[in-house]
Amino acid sequence: MYQNLKTFKMPKGFRGKSKLHVQFWWIVQGTLFHLSPQFMYGWRRILLRLFGAKIGKKVLIRPTAKILYPWKLTIGDWSWIGDEVTLYNMANINIGKNCIISQKSYLCTSSHDHTKSSFDIFAKPIDIKDEVWVASDVFIAPGITIGTCTIVGLRSMVNKDLPPKMICYGNPAKPIKSR
């Protein structure tokens, strides 16, 4: 048997808040957040801050973005989160200042241990340094750091840290040339 999901247990406190708090956020996100007009960036910043996110000045987050747990999210001043971006943050996601996370990108901080039949879950933070541009439809795996001023090309898959001041792309993403 490769996995026996009957034996899976969510670690105590893994979500960082109670089940009720999580459900309340998901209701707010599905209504007040997602149904807000595009230009209401301030409103979405307020909602995220009310749920514990650390959101900088003039951050632009589109209404179609999905944030799993706002209390595990930090975004620096003047950063943009595009349409249909998923921040699957079972661990912290830190996005620096002046960053762009373009449409349909997926930042995933968790996975499962396939070597155990109990399919244990784990989470590792993602750290996006200042002035990074993550182009459209990029996947970023758990535990990744992307260096300052780096560009990650569209449809790349990032499964290793990327150095600063580089243009990187591919599957897996790798540095191609200096920025």
Protein Blocks (a to p, Z undefined) as FASTA:
>chain_A
ZZdfklpccdehklopafklmmmmmmmmmmmmmmpcfklmmlmmmmmmmnopacdehiac
dfkbccfblmlcccdehiacdehiacddfbccdddehiacdehiacdfbdcdfkbmklpa
cdddddddehiacdehiacdehiacdehiacdehiacfbdcdehiacedjddddfbdZZ
